[in-house]
Amino acid sequence: MATSGKRLGKGIGSLLSNRHGSEEIGGDGKLWIALDQMSPNEEQPRIAVDKGVERLAESLRQHGMMQPIVVTHKPGGGYQILAGERRWRAARLAGLSSVPVVIREGTLSGEERLELALIENVQREDLDPIEKATACARLMKEYGLTQEDVAQKLGFQRSTVANMVRLLELPEEIQADVSRETISSGHARALLKLQGTPLQAQAWKEIRDGGLSVRQAEALCSQVAKKQRPPKHAPRARKPAWAEEYQEKLSRRLGLRAELKLLSRGGAKLVLHFAEIDELGQFGQELGLVSEAEELLES
């Protein structure tokens, strides 16, 4: 469903406010909230939310959390995380009881929650290419945005968004390899040249198992794609045996080259070839036909 003409791509700052209210302010001047008062954002674009969480948890144990989590009030109490779910999970793993937050006041639409999570994660490069592609596709499908709209919100070129979303056309097993970084998005885009062909899986395995570079993968897929193209002029279908035999008999009987053409709609066409115009006249006489000129002479 599309929004009612309201532009949302103004960045994180325009979506946030920080009214303290009754929340506790720490000695560092930041607003702190207990971890058990927060719940994840259902619009979170991340698929593998636990990727790198242990490493981040160790960093939080040593240095604490430097960047606040963005939350909003939930109608029934507590807070919903808008941006920073990965840090929230890492904080729980690190044994922290509370974290600094920025509270976004007011009601957010699903599009605004997804946009905010996208901006934070994409700009921090926390999402893998498939997660980014899935989130961009959701913005377009669920909220009626164009590729240009999504590109403006995320600060990308439209072609960048188009290339990301096209990755979702690949089979799931290839997408999984991109998410695991077994192959790069560049390798995956090369494989798109073979989309819908039986040789795509073969090329994918050759790229993955052979450790091909992106340039080598592009050359391989281009070479395979050329072999898949049909010839410019498809060979004519061979006539049935009975048609060939009938054609030969006509040629012998008439003393002319006869060509029998079978029509797609079920009929047939007979073509007689005359080497000279005199042959045509002779043939007409044999059929009892005379030309208009001969009729005038006879009269």
Secondary structure, 3 states (H helix, E strand, C coil): CCCCCCCCCCCCHHHCCCCCCCCEECCCCCEEEEHHHEECCCCCCCCCCCCCHHHHHHHHHHHCCCCCEEEEECCCCCEEEEECHHHHHHHHHHCCCEEEEEECCCCCCHHHHHHHHHHHHHHCCCCCHHHHHHHHHHHHHHHCCCHHHHHHHHCCCHHHHHHHHHHHHCCHHHHHHHHCCCCCHHHHHHHHHHCCCCCHHHHHHHHHHHCCCHHHHHHHHHHHHHHHCCCCCCCCCCCCHHHHHHHHHHHHHHCCEEEEEECCCCCEEEEEECCCHHHHHHHHHHCCCCCHHHHHHHC
